[in-house]
Amino acid sequence: MTLVLGVEYGGRTVLAGDGAISYLDGEGCSTGSASSSRLPKVFRRGGVVIGAAGSLRAISVLRYDLALPPLPARLDALDRWAGSDVAGAIRTTLLARGISLEDSGVEVLVGTRGRLYAFDDELGCDRPREGFTAIGSGEDCGWVALGLQRERSTAEPERQLRRALKWTSKRRVDVGPPFRVVST
C-alpha cells in the first residue's frame, strides 16, 4: 500500500513517501488495483519529520492529531525520547481515535537532528545501523533500491530517495507517484 524511505545525512534527516493507495479484499490481501492520493504520507512537525505506512485512517490521524513530546535539549537523550515518549504519543493518539495497533498495521519513521527512528506495528523502536530504512508494503524493494543509491551515488539524499521510489514503483504496483520529500 505504500513506501516510506528515510535517510540520516550530515546532521539532517530526510524522508520520502509515495502516493499510491492499494485496495484490499475481505481477507486483507491486495486486489492488485491501486490509485494515487494527494494526501502526504510524510510530513513535518516543527523540527521533526514523520512518515507513516498502514491504514489511511491511521496515517491521517497521525498527520493531523499527533502531539509530539518536546524534543530533549541534549542529543544523547534522543533515543529515550523516541523509544519511550514518541512511541507512547503515537499509541495514545491512535487509541484515542479508536484505532487499534493490530488492525491498523501502522509503521512509522521519525527523524530529527540527523537521527532516524523506525517504529514497527507494535511500536517497537529501532535506529537503523545503516543510516537508512524503509517501511510499508514496498519495503523490500525500496530498501534495496535505496541501499544501491546510497552505495553508488554521490547525489544529495533527496535525489537518491526520489530515484529509489521511482525504481521501486516500476517493480511494485502498490508503490507509485506522486512522490514527496521532507527534511529537517
N, C-alpha and C positions, 0 to 999 in steps of 0.2 A: 504494500500500500504506500510505501514511502521510502525515502532515503535521506538521512541527515548525516553529514560528514563534519568532523571537527578537527582543527589543527592548532597546536601550540607553535607560535612563531615569534621570536625576537621580543618577548615581553607582551605580546598580544595573543588573543585567542580569536580564531576565525571559524565561523560555522557556515555551512551551505545546506540548503534543502531543496528538494524538488517540489513540483506542484501536482504530481499525479495522485489520483484517488482511484483505488480499485474497489470493485464491488464483490461482496462475499455472498455465498449461498447460505442456506439454513444451517449447514454443517460448519460454517466458518471457513470454508475453502474459497479461494478466488474463483470467480466465474470466468476470468480471462478477459473481462472488459474493464476499461479504465477511462477516466476523463481527467481533465485538469481543473485546478482550482486557483483562484487568485488569493485565497487566504494563506498567509505565510505560515510555514511550519518552523521557521527560525525567526527570532525577533530579539530586540534589545530591551533591557530594563535597566536604565542607568548605566553603570559600568559593567554590566553582566550581559552576556549573550546566552540565549536559551534556544534549544531545538528539541522538538518532540515528535515522536512517532507513535502510532497506535490509533485508537478510535478518534474520529474527527471531533467528537464531543469533548473528549479529554484534552485534545490539543487546544481547542477553543477556550476551555475553562482555564488551562494553564496560561494561555496567551493573555486573557483578559482579567483573570481573578487572582493569579498567584502573587502573594505578597512575600517578597524575599526578605529574609532576616538581614539586618545591617551587616555590611562587609566588615570583617575584623581589621583593625589597624595594622596588625603585624602579618606579614606574608606567611610566616610559619604556622599561623592559626587557620589558614585557608582549608586545609584538609579536614579539620574538625568541623569547620563551618559547613562545608559541602556535605560530608558524610552524615552529620547529625542534624544540623539546623535546616539546611535546604531540603534534605530528604523528608524531614518532619513537616516542613511547609508544603511540599508537594502532596504528601499523604493527606494532610489536613484539608487542603484546598479541594482535592478530588472527592474526599468523603463528604465534605460539606455540600457538595453539589450532587450527591447520590451516585457517585461513580466508584465502583469497586476496582481495586487494582487487578484482580483476577479477570474481570470482564473486559477491562479497557485495553489490556496488553500494552500499556503505555511504557515507553522508554524515553529517557530524557538525557540531553547533553547540556551541561552548564559550563560556561567559560568566563574567566575573569583574570586579570593581572598575569596573563601568559600561562594560565593553568586550565586544563581541560578535565572535566569530570563526567563520567558516564554512569547513569543510573539504569539498572535493569528493571524488569517488570515487577520486581519485589522491592524496588528502591534501594537495592544494594549499590553502593557507590565505589567506583574504581577510578584511578588516574592512570590511563594507558601509558605503559613504559615507552612505546614507540613515539609518543607525542602527537598521535592522531588516532582517530577511531571512526566507526560508522555504526548507525543504528537503523532499524526499520527492516522491511521485508527485502530490500535490496542490499542489505548489509554485506553479504558475502562478496558479491561482485564489486560493490562500491569500495570496500576495504582494499581489495586487490588493486583496483584502478587507482585509488589514491596513493597506495603504497608505491606503485610504479611511478606515479607522477613525482612523489617526494624523492624517490631514488634517482630518477633520470632527468629531472628538470630543475633549472635554477630560477624558474619563474616565481613570481610572488605567489603566496598561498591562495589568494583569491582566484587567480587564474588556474592553479592546479586543481582547486576544488571544482571549478566550473568544467574543466576538462574531464575530471573523474565522473561527475554527474552526467555529462554528455555521453561518455563511452559506456557507462552503465545503462543508460536509457536505450542504447542500441541492443543490449542483451536481455533486458528485463521489461516486460510490458507494464509492470507496476511501478516503474520509475520514468518520469518524464517532465518536460518543461511546464510552466516557467520555472527557472532556477533563481534562487535568491541567496545572496551572500550578506552576512552581517559580521562585524568585528568589534572588538573592544579597542 
